[in-house]
Structures are given as C-alpha cells and as structure tokens.
Amino acid sequence: MKRYIGMMMLSLCLLLACGIFTSSAFPGYVRAENDNLTEQPGGTAAVAGQEAEENLAESWDKAGTYGPSEGLYSVDGSAAVTAAGVELQNVVIDGNLYVQPEVGNAPLTLNNVTVTGTLYLYGGGSITVRDGQVNHLEIANQANATSVFTEGSAAVWSVRVKSEGQLVEKSSEDIMGFGHVYSSTQNTLTLSGHFPTVTVENLKGAVNVLTGHIGKVYMESQAAGSVLTLGEHVRVEVLDLVSAVAVKGRGTIGLAVVLADGSELERDADAYQFAEGKSILVGGAVVDAAGKQAVTLAALDDIVLKPGSSAEKQLTVTPADAAVTVKSSNTDVATAEVSGNTITIRSLAAGRATITVTAEKAGHIAAQQSFTVTVNTPELPKVILHAIDSLTLEKGKSGTRKAVANPSDAEITVSSSNTDIAAVQVSGTTITVTGKAAGTTQITVIAKKSGHTSARATFNVTVKAPSPPPPPTPAFDFTTAEDGIVEPGKVLAVVTLKVNDPENYTVKMSDGTVLVRRFDNVFSATVKKEIATKSNVRISKK
C-alpha cells in the first residue's frame, strides 16, 4: 500500500495546483525575477501531425535552470521547452508541458515540477522527474529513443509510449514512480521498476521488462505478434492474452488468462484460465483447460541376444499418430529400425548398445524411452570352484585347505595378496598356507581348464602372534585351620606370599573365592574344605 501513496498525493497536487499554489497561499513563494527566472514570451506548441497547436503561457528556449530555489513558481497554462540544457525546479504547470524536437537528444531534469496536464516528449534523450508529479506522460519522439527516470517521491500517473522508450523507476520504496503504462509503438519499450498495469495495444510491439514487478499485463486485441520479454527476476502477477503474442525470458507469471489462440510462453505460468476452446503453447507444448498435452511412450525392457540374431519389440504410443524414431548408441553391436509400432533389433557383435526411442508430435511434449541390448559371445562351459573357509594360524605354523573344482582335472593356481604375512603353495588340490607375520591376507584360488570359463575363489588367512607365556606364580605357603570355623564343611585357608609387594597381587581359590589380605603377606578366607589345597590357589598380579 505504501507504493500507492505517491498516486494519492498526485491527485491532491493536481487539485491544488489549479488554484491553491499562489503567492498568497505560500508565504515562501518567490517570483521568477527574484531567482533569475527569465519569463519567456508566449507562443504555440505542437508537432505537426501529432497534436493541434496550443497557445503557451510560457516557453524556455535557452539553456539554464529555471524556477525558484525555494517556494513554487506557477505557470497558468501550458508551457514548452525548446532548447537543450534546460532544468526546471519548483514549478507548477497548470496545463501541458511540451518538450519540443529542438531539445534533440539532450537530457532534461524536472526537479519538483508538477504538470497537471500531459508531459509531451517530442525531444530529449533522457528525462529525469525528481520529487514531482505528472498527471500524464506521452513519449512521441520520432528522432531518437527517450528514457524517463523517476527519482525520490516522483509520481507519473499514466504513460503512453508512441515511440521507442525506456521507463526506469528509481523512486523510494514507498512511492510508485509510474502508474499505468500504455504501449502503442512498434518499437521497443523497456521497463525497470514496479508497475501496477502495462497495456500493449499496438501490432507487433516489443516490451522488455528488465527488473521489477508488474501487477497486470494486458496484451490487447491490437497487439497480435507482440513480444513480451521478462528478465530473470521479474514477476508478472496476471497476464491477459487477448491476442496471439510471445512471452519470453526467465521471469515468472502468476496467472495467465488465455482469451485467444496462438500465444506462446517460454516458461510455465503458475496457473491458467482459459476461455472456452482456447489453448496456448508453453515450451512448445499445447496447454489447454485439460492441462499440458504430451506424448506417452510405454517403458521397454532390456534384451540379451546372440550374435547374428534378431528380436522385435512392440511400442505403445499415445497419441497413435506420433512420429517414432529409434537410434542405436553402438551400431557395431546392434542396429534398430521402426515400422509402425514395431521395433526390429539385429545383433551384430558381442558388446552392449543402448537403443533410444523418441516419439514426437507437434504441440506436444516429446516422450523418450531407452533399453539396453546385450550381445553375448557363444557361451563356454564353466569351471565350478567351491567356496573355501577362512584360516587362522600362529606365526610360523602352517595350515591346509582343499580346492574342490568341477571338472576335477581343472588346474589350480594360488596367490597371496601379502606374502609378508602368509605364503601359499598348492600341490594338486591341497593348498598349504604358512604364517609369516601377524596380520590378515587374502588367498586367491583360480581353477582353469582349456575350453572352459575359469573360476575364482578367495579366502582370508589371519596370522596371530604367539601368545606370551603366563607370568610365573610367586612362591607361597598354604595352611588351613578349622578352629573357630562354625560353618560345617568349611575351613580357614591361609596363603602367605613370598613377595616384597603383596599389595599388588590378588589371591583366589579355584572356585573364585577371594582371599583377603589381612596383614603383610598373609591372605585368608573361609573356603569349602574340599578345595582347600595348595593346588587350588590362584595368584595373579593386579
């Protein structure tokens, strides 16, 4: 809503400009002579064949800045700029403002200028409207392209473009620089900014939107053959297609309203509305009220052939009159041709080829399927080699495995992936593996026979390092005592360790009973009488 504040202010300014912008209404108002504003004599303004001549209240025919630095200068009637290098400031024109062809391709700045009528651009290369209000703007410069820029709080309510032009909104975020835009030229109109509506109403017009947002674009019935190009980040909320036009570019469209046949969109709109019986081309495919029209082609399975053989596949295509073509990725392996709904595949040599089938119809999205043709060499009988179990050895030890092959007279060869860990050799069908160092290696066994496809099997060999000898059991004395033991079948077992660091040892009996260190080297506990022997004492270091 903020962007429409400028439009509302414009209406207010237009009402005020007719009778309120006077010296009595604005104490700060300064007459022209106080600010070197040279008041030009009146005259007439028009371009032959375009507008009727009109009497002028004021005309500026020399380069310079016109208008007070403070306050406002009011022109009661229409005015004209007829020279290059003119800048108007703080001026209210209660009528039309004509920028005449004599301005040429020079720039013109309207700084806080209000035009209650129409700003006619018959000349000028670039027009900057800064912090001002213009009721209507008409670009009709046949000599050269004209660019119009809005800056600050400037607002131009409506624009009609009759010659090549560019509208660039540089206004603040809270102001809508341009209002409604009407393109009536076969030349190019270029837009940058945010526009409520854009209407294209001339045969074969061209509108390029570089950046920004448009609420609604009308492609009127007179706009047949026009081209609308949308920049990558441009958004059009609603596109009314009353005639056949082309919409190009990577911009997005919210809703396309299709009221006539023959229009083309390069990209899909988010949504569509169709008049009865109408359609549109989107990316080359017809879209109507039923959706996007597309060819469908059923999937095709892969096949395996022998050299010199052939096979056929049946196609399922919708619509039935779609044109079908086939292509082989490797014509040395297999070829394919289509007749009606039948594909004939012929194999030529061993290998693989991908057959791609394409079904096309004008105005439809094409369909494509592919399948693989594998051509095998004549199959040889195979040697079968049974799986072999893994083997675990200690370093320096050997172990054996049997290689069981069919046919049994197949030649067996073996190899080790790491001979530093384990070496391997074979004698007949007996495989002998010798551990060399701790680690794991893989043994590969191959069984071969002439005229047969060879077989391969692998098994792992793990070589363990020799287990370290258990630490020696320290010397100890063992005694038992029954005095004071009240539990039947129990005795007191006493172990006296002959070591200097008894606190670093654990003493148990064979049934797991822990003897507690009572003092110095003495450990004791109540144990079952039947295990109370020295041979059942277990001593370990913590």
FIBAGU-139219 format. One line per 5 residues: number of its first residue (from 1); their letters; for each residue y, z negated, x negated of C-alpha. Coordinates in steps of 0.05 Angstrom, whole numbers, always signed. Last residue first. Layout:
<rs>
NUM> A> Y:Z:X | ...
</rs>
This chain:
<rs>
542> KKSIR> -1134:-793:-936 | -1193:-793:-983 | -1261:-796:-952 | -1319:-847:-952 | -1378:-841:-905
537> VNSKT> -1430:-898:-905 | -1497:-880:-873 | -1535:-881:-938 | -1512:-953:-951 | -1549:-977:-890
532> AIEKK> -1524:-1010:-826 | -1545:-952:-781 | -1600:-990:-743 | -1559:-1054:-740 | -1503:-1024:-700
527> VTASF> -1436:-1037:-731 | -1386:-1094:-735 | -1331:-1075:-786 | -1313:-1085:-859 | -1273:-1056:-916
522> VNDFR> -1261:-1093:-982 | -1221:-1062:-1039 | -1160:-1107:-1036 | -1161:-1142:-968 | -1187:-1129:-898
517> RVLVT> -1192:-1053:-899 | -1222:-1035:-832 | -1288:-999:-826 | -1285:-941:-777 | -1345:-929:-732
512> GDSMK> -1358:-854:-730 | -1434:-856:-720 | -1445:-842:-795 | -1405:-903:-814 | -1332:-897:-834
507> VTYNE> -1287:-913:-894 | -1219:-881:-903 | -1186:-880:-971 | -1115:-881:-999 | -1106:-956:-991
502> PDNVK> -1166:-966:-1038 | -1123:-943:-1097 | -1156:-970:-1160 | -1227:-952:-1140 | -1294:-988:-1137
497> LTVVA> -1297:-994:-1061 | -1328:-1056:-1030 | -1362:-1040:-964 | -1381:-1095:-915 | -1422:-1082:-852
492> LVKGP> -1424:-1140:-802 | -1486:-1135:-759 | -1500:-1115:-688 | -1565:-1112:-647 | -1544:-1172:-604
487> EVIGD> -1470:-1185:-602 | -1454:-1255:-627 | -1444:-1240:-700 | -1425:-1305:-735 | -1478:-1298:-788
482> EATTF> -1509:-1229:-788 | -1484:-1204:-855 | -1489:-1136:-888 | -1475:-1111:-958 | -1453:-1045:-990
477> DFAPT> -1424:-1036:-1059 | -1381:-975:-1076 | -1375:-917:-1124 | -1327:-861:-1103 | -1356:-801:-1067
472> PPPPP> -1342:-738:-1107 | -1295:-687:-1075 | -1331:-631:-1038 | -1342:-567:-1078 | -1291:-512:-1062
467> SPAKV> -1317:-458:-1014 | -1326:-391:-1049 | -1272:-341:-1028 | -1289:-302:-966 | -1299:-226:-963
462> TVNFT> -1289:-195:-894 | -1321:-127:-882 | -1299:-85:-823 | -1338:-29:-791 | -1326:+45:-783
457> ARAST> -1363:+103:-751 | -1358:+179:-758 | -1398:+236:-731 | -1404:+308:-755 | -1406:+369:-709
452> HGSKK> -1471:+405:-722 | -1491:+470:-755 | -1505:+434:-821 | -1514:+359:-813 | -1465:+304:-827
447> AIVTI> -1462:+228:-814 | -1398:+194:-837 | -1392:+118:-849 | -1324:+87:-863 | -1321:+15:-888
442> QTTGA> -1257:-23:-874 | -1230:-78:-919 | -1214:-152:-910 | -1196:-203:-963 | -1224:-248:-1017
437> AKGTV> -1247:-209:-1078 | -1307:-167:-1100 | -1357:-172:-1042 | -1415:-123:-1047 | -1434:-77:-989
432> TITTG> -1502:-43:-984 | -1513:+11:-931 | -1585:+29:-917 | -1596:+97:-883 | -1619:+134:-944
427> SVQVA> -1589:+94:-1000 | -1516:+79:-988 | -1461:+47:-1030 | -1403:+1:-1017 | -1353:-38:-1059
422> AIDTN> -1312:-94:-1029 | -1243:-125:-1041 | -1220:-83:-1100 | -1255:-23:-1068 | -1204:-22:-1012
417> SSSVT> -1214:+30:-957 | -1289:+31:-973 | -1330:+94:-969 | -1397:+116:-941 | -1438:+180:-936
412> IEADS> -1499:+192:-892 | -1535:+259:-888 | -1565:+273:-820 | -1642:+272:-821 | -1645:+224:-762
407> PNAVA> -1614:+273:-713 | -1587:+226:-688 | -1559:+172:-734 | -1573:+98:-745 | -1536:+72:-806
402> KRTGS> -1565:+4:-824 | -1524:-53:-853 | -1531:-94:-916 | -1500:-154:-951 | -1479:-171:-1021
397> KGKEL> -1450:-234:-1054 | -1399:-239:-1110 | -1344:-264:-1064 | -1375:-290:-1000 | -1392:-241:-946
392> TLSDI> -1376:-226:-873 | -1400:-161:-840 | -1377:-123:-779 | -1429:-90:-734 | -1444:-16:-737
387> AHLIV> -1436:+32:-678 | -1489:+86:-671 | -1477:+155:-701 | -1490:+217:-658 | -1488:+284:-692
382> KPLEP> -1461:+336:-645 | -1486:+404:-624 | -1432:+458:-632 | -1386:+480:-576 | -1362:+552:-578
377> TNVTV> -1287:+546:-594 | -1245:+516:-538 | -1186:+547:-501 | -1141:+494:-470 | -1094:+519:-416
372> TFSQQ> -1040:+470:-398 | -1001:+467:-333 | -929:+478:-312 | -887:+472:-249 | -818:+497:-232
367> AAIHG> -776:+500:-169 | -709:+534:-160 | -654:+503:-118 | -639:+551:-62 | -582:+600:-47
362> AKEAT> -620:+659:-75 | -694:+645:-82 | -733:+623:-142 | -804:+600:-160 | -819:+587:-234
357> VTITA> -889:+577:-263 | -896:+554:-335 | -963:+563:-370 | -970:+518:-431 | -1018:+545:-485
352> RGAAL> -1071:+510:-526 | -1118:+533:-581 | -1180:+576:-590 | -1169:+650:-577 | -1158:+699:-520
347> SRITI> -1162:+663:-453 | -1140:+701:-390 | -1103:+666:-333 | -1094:+700:-266 | -1042:+669:-219
342> TNGSV> -1050:+683:-145 | -995:+675:-92 | -975:+748:-92 | -996:+775:-159 | -980:+732:-219
337> EATAV> -996:+742:-293 | -1018:+694:-347 | -1037:+701:-420 | -1076:+653:-465 | -1083:+635:-539
332> DTNSS> -1043:+690:-574 | -995:+690:-515 | -972:+620:-533 | -918:+589:-488 | -944:+630:-429
327> KVTVA> -895:+652:-374 | -901:+660:-299 | -854:+687:-246 | -850:+674:-171 | -798:+703:-123
322> ADAPT> -791:+660:-61 | -813:+697:+3 | -861:+642:+24 | -806:+589:+29 | -842:+547:+6
317> VTLQK> -895:+561:-47 | -968:+541:-52 | -999:+578:-110 | -1073:+594:-120 | -1101:+591:-190
312> EASSG> -1148:+641:-223 | -1192:+638:-285 | -1210:+681:-344 | -1260:+682:-402 | -1254:+714:-471
307> PKLVI> -1251:+649:-509 | -1278:+590:-469 | -1233:+558:-417 | -1204:+489:-401 | -1155:+480:-343
302> DDLAA> -1095:+436:-327 | -1078:+424:-254 | -1020:+456:-216 | -968:+419:-174 | -944:+451:-109
297> LTVAQ> -880:+491:-110 | -820:+475:-66 | -757:+518:-63 | -694:+481:-44 | -643:+478:+11
292> KGAAD> -598:+417:+9 | -590:+379:+74 | -602:+394:+147 | -528:+398:+163 | -520:+451:+110
287> VVAGG> -527:+456:+34 | -544:+522:+0 | -559:+517:-74 | -519:+549:-130 | -492:+483:-155
282> VLISK> -470:+467:-84 | -463:+527:-38 | -436:+510:+31 | -460:+515:+103 | -434:+525:+174
277> GEAFQ> -476:+533:+237 | -438:+479:+276 | -382:+449:+235 | -410:+409:+178 | -392:+340:+151
272> YADAD> -414:+323:+81 | -422:+261:+36 | -416:+240:-36 | -398:+311:-56 | -445:+350:-102
267> RELES> -416:+385:-162 | -396:+458:-175 | -377:+467:-102 | -376:+535:-69 | -345:+556:-3
262> GDALV> -373:+616:+36 | -378:+590:+107 | -321:+555:+144 | -308:+485:+172 | -343:+445:+118
257> VALGI> -313:+375:+112 | -329:+349:+42 | -327:+274:+36 | -319:+232:-27 | -307:+286:-79
252> TGRGK> -314:+274:-154 | -283:+308:-214 | -327:+347:-262 | -296:+415:-253 | -298:+470:-200
247> VAVAS> -284:+478:-126 | -288:+550:-101 | -258:+572:-35 | -281:+601:+32 | -233:+578:+86
242> VLDLV> -223:+515:+128 | -252:+470:+75 | -223:+400:+84 | -236:+357:+22 | -231:+281:+32
237> EVRVH> -228:+226:-21 | -212:+270:-80 | -223:+234:-146 | -203:+260:-215 | -235:+230:-278
232> EGLTL> -268:+294:-303 | -213:+341:-282 | -217:+376:-215 | -208:+452:-208 | -191:+481:-140
227> VSGAA> -198:+557:-136 | -171:+600:-79 | -210:+658:-51 | -190:+644:+20 | -127:+601:+24
222> QSEMY> -99:+629:+90 | -149:+588:+131 | -125:+524:+97 | -158:+487:+39 | -133:+418:+57
217> VKGIH> -140:+365:+3 | -139:+291:+24 | -126:+225:-11 | -116:+254:-80 | -128:+213:-143
212> GTLVN> -108:+221:-216 | -117:+268:-274 | -118:+342:-290 | -117:+372:-220 | -115:+448:-226
207> VAGKL> -95:+487:-164 | -105:+563:-162 | -86:+605:-101 | -127:+665:-78 | -92:+672:-11
202> NEVTV> -39:+619:+2 | -44:+554:+42 | -68:+501:-6 | -49:+432:+22 | -48:+371:-22
197> TPFHG> -46:+302:+10 | -32:+229:-10 | -20:+247:-83 | -34:+205:-146 | -20:+234:-214
192> SLTLT> -26:+299:-253 | -23:+365:-216 | -23:+438:-240 | -5:+495:-192 | -27:+563:-216
187> NQTSS> +0:+628:-188 | -20:+656:-121 | +33:+611:-91 | +40:+573:-26 | +18:+505:-50
182> YVHGF> +40:+448:-4 | +46:+377:-33 | +56:+315:+10 | +87:+255:-26 | +103:+253:-99
177> GMIDE> +120:+193:-144 | +82:+142:-103 | +112:+77:-130 | +80:+10:-146 | +42:+35:-208
172> SSKEV> +106:+60:-239 | +124:+133:-238 | +99:+183:-290 | +74:+232:-237 | +68:+303:-264
167> LQGES> +76:+363:-218 | +67:+431:-251 | +90:+499:-228 | +76:+573:-220 | +115:+598:-159
162> KVRVS> +121:+581:-85 | +106:+507:-90 | +128:+464:-31 | +138:+390:-45 | +146:+331:+2
157> WVAAS> +173:+260:-3 | +196:+260:-75 | +201:+188:-100 | +229:+162:-165 | +219:+88:-179
152> GETFV> +207:+98:-254 | +192:+170:-271 | +176:+233:-233 | +164:+297:-273 | +172:+369:-247
147> STANA> +147:+427:-289 | +171:+498:-275 | +135:+562:-297 | +181:+621:-311 | +224:+676:-280
142> QNAIE> +200:+672:-208 | +225:+601:-199 | +211:+581:-127 | +193:+507:-132 | +215:+472:-68
137> LHNVQ> +228:+397:-65 | +242:+359:-1 | +272:+290:+13 | +288:+273:-59 | +300:+201:-80
132> GDRVT> +318:+176:-150 | +293:+129:-204 | +282:+187:-252 | +270:+258:-229 | +257:+300:-291
127> ISGGG> +259:+376:-282 | +226:+420:-334 | +237:+495:-345 | +297:+505:-301 | +312:+559:-250
122> YLYLT> +303:+575:-176 | +285:+502:-163 | +310:+484:-93 | +320:+409:-81 | +320:+403:-5
117> GTVTV> +361:+358:+39 | +379:+284:+29 | +382:+291:-46 | +388:+224:-82 | +401:+222:-157
112> NNLTL> +382:+161:-199 | +378:+203:-262 | +366:+276:-245 | +349:+309:-312 | +347:+384:-323
107> PANGV> +309:+421:-377 | +326:+493:-398 | +283:+553:-379 | +339:+592:-348 | +395:+550:-317
102> EPQVY> +426:+616:-292 | +367:+621:-243 | +400:+568:-199 | +381:+495:-189 | +404:+487:-117
97> LNGDI> +415:+418:-87 | +414:+412:-12 | +454:+365:+32 | +484:+295:+28 | +480:+294:-48
92> VVNQL> +482:+222:-75 | +497:+218:-149 | +482:+162:-198 | +468:+210:-256 | +465:+285:-263
87> EVGAA> +446:+319:-328 | +465:+391:-344 | +443:+427:-408 | +435:+496:-377 | +484:+521:-326
82> TVAAS> +485:+537:-251 | +471:+470:-219 | +486:+473:-145 | +512:+428:-89 | +504:+418:-14
77> GDVSY> +548:+375:+30 | +588:+311:+23 | +575:+296:-50 | +576:+221:-64 | +584:+188:-132
72> LGESP> +550:+121:-140 | +562:+56:-178 | +559:+51:-253 | +554:+104:-307 | +588:+152:-259
67> GYTGA> +563:+223:-249 | +558:+286:-291 | +529:+292:-360 | +544:+358:-395 | +531:+433:-398
62> KDWSE> +577:+475:-355 | +569:+506:-286 | +564:+445:-241 | +577:+463:-168 | +604:+422:-110
57> ALNEE> +613:+425:-34 | +575:+489:-31 | +575:+542:+24 | +505:+568:+36 | +476:+637:+24
52> AEQGA> +412:+651:+61 | +349:+634:+23 | +294:+675:-10 | +312:+749:-12 | +374:+739:-55
47> VAATG> +375:+671:-87 | +424:+623:-54 | +487:+584:-70 | +560:+593:-48 | +624:+565:-76
42> GPQET> +662:+501:-83 | +705:+482:-142 | +676:+436:-194 | +691:+362:-198 | +690:+342:-271
37> LNDNE> +660:+273:-277 | +696:+243:-336 | +677:+173:-311 | +743:+153:-277 | +754:+225:-252
32> ARVYG> +690:+223:-212 | +707:+163:-170 | +673:+97:-184 | +634:+57:-131 | +625:-16:-153
27> PFASS> +655:-41:-88 | +600:-4:-50 | +612:+5:+24 | +685:+22:+17 | +672:+74:-36
22> TFIGC> +620:+108:+7 | +544:+109:+8 | +539:+88:+82 | +547:+153:+119 | +495:+206:+103
17> ALLLC> +465:+170:+43 | +443:+110:+85 | +395:+150:+127 | +365:+185:+67 | +360:+120:+29
12> LSLMM> +321:+87:+85 | +272:+145:+88 | +264:+143:+12 | +251:+69:+13 | +191:+80:+57
7> MGIYR> +164:+133:+10 | +176:+90:-51 | +139:+32:-18 | +78:+77:-9 | +47:+60:-76
2> KM> +47:-13:-57 | +0:+0:+0
</rs>
